[in-house]
Amino acid sequence: MKIGYLADHPEHLETIAAWQHAEFGYLTPAMALQDRADRLRLSLQKNALPMAFIALSEDGALLGSAGILATTVTHAHLTPWLSSVYVPDELRGRGIASALSLHAVGKAAALGFDRLYLFTPRSEALYARIGWVTFDRIDHNGVALMLMERLTA
């Protein structure tokens, strides 16, 4: 598996937008699929936020995606945020999400950030295993979210 920038593989943008819409759309119900694709297009860069990453198999098949955003739907005063980590159901349990998350930590450090934040409704244990610490629990539009942080160094 290799992890690269979505900016280098924009042909995967529509697939990733559809993944994100199906998996995370309930968190932002007013956002249409096209809105999500347009927002993802803003991540087609390598040295500034927002940015997006993809995991690819050795033969180039898309395995998953993740991003780093300056802000998110909660805690606007904190930055940056790991966002939209997604691996298709049939590929889960292979360490792809962990690899994408840790890659994002390294990129946040390279951009000069000393920590990275995330929220998750159901993957707290996965993130805790790779060094994330829960610092708050909130309700967002009726969804319980765990807010987590990780030092980048």
N, C-alpha and C positions, 0 to 999 in steps of 0.2 A: 504494500500500500504506500502511496505517496500523497502528500498534502500540498496543494498549491493554491494560488489565488483564482477566484472566479474570474477576475479580470483577464487571466490568460486562457480561460475556457468559457467565453460568454455564450457558447452554444448550449450550455447547461442551465442558463438563467430561467427559462420558462418552466423547466422541470422542477427546479428548486422552488420557484414561486408557487407552483402547484402543491408541492410537498408542504411548504410552510402554511399555505392557506388551509389545506386539509387538516394539518396537525395543530396549528395554533390559532386558527381563525376565530375560535370561540372567545379568545382573549380580546380581540378587536373586531367585534361583529359588524361594525359599519364599514370595514375595509373590504373592498371587492378584490377579486383575484388580480385584475389589471392594476389596481392601486398597489398591491403587494409587489407585482413585477416592476412597476415604476420605481418603487422605493428600493428594491433590490438593485436596479440599474445604478443607483447612486453609490453602490458598494463596489463598482467596477474600478477600483483603484488599489494601489499597493502601499502607499506611504502616508495615508491620512484616513481619518474616520469619516464615514463608515467604510468598512472593508469586509469582504466575504472570502471564505475558504471552502475548498472542496477536497474530499478524499476520493482518490481514484485507485482502482486496482492496477496491477502491473500491465494489464492489457487495455487500460484506459476507461474501464466501466466506472460510472459514477456510483460511489458508495455512501456518500453523506455530505453534509454541509454545515457550516457554522458562520457566525459573523461577529464583528465587534462594532457596537454603536456608541455614539457619544452619550445619548440619553435613551430612556425607555419609558414604559407606561407608568412606572413608579419612581419615587425618589429622584426627581430631576436634578438635585444638587450633587448627586454622585456620578462619577464618570471614570472610565468607560465601562460598558456592559457587554459581556458575552451574550450572544443572542441567537435564537433560532437554531440550536444544535439539533440536527435531524439525521437519523439513519433509518432507512426502510425496515419495517418489521422483520423481514426475512434475513436481514443482515445484522440484527442486533445481537449483542452478547459476544462480539468479536473484538471489542476494544476500539472500535472506530470512533464512537462519540468521545471516549476518553482521549484518544489521540488528537482529535479536532480541538477539544477543550484545552489541552495542554499546549498545542500549537498556538492557540489564541493567547494564552498566558505569555508565551515567549514573544509574540508580536507586540503585545501591549507593553512589555518591558522594553523592547527595541524602540518603541515610540516614546519612551520616557515615563510611562505610568508605573507607579509602585504597587498598584493593586488593580484587580479586575473584579467586577461585580456580576451577579446573575440572579435571576429568579426562576424558580421551578415549582410547578404544581405537584410533581410526583417523582422527581429523580434525585431527591436530596441524598439518598444513600450512595448513589453512583458518584456524585460530586464529592461527597465527604471522603470517599475512598481515595480520591486523587488530590486531597489537600484543601478543599473548600470548607469554609466554616460558616454555619448559619448565624446570622446576626439579627434577624427579625422574621416575624411571621405576620402576614397581613391578609386582609380580604380585599380582592380586587374584582369588582363587579360580580360578587358572589362566588368567586373562586379563591380558595385558600392557596397562598403562595409563600414559599420559603425564600427569603432573600439571603444570599450567600456572598462571601468575598474570598479572594485568594491573593496573597502577596505574590508579586511577580518575580521577586528575587529569592 
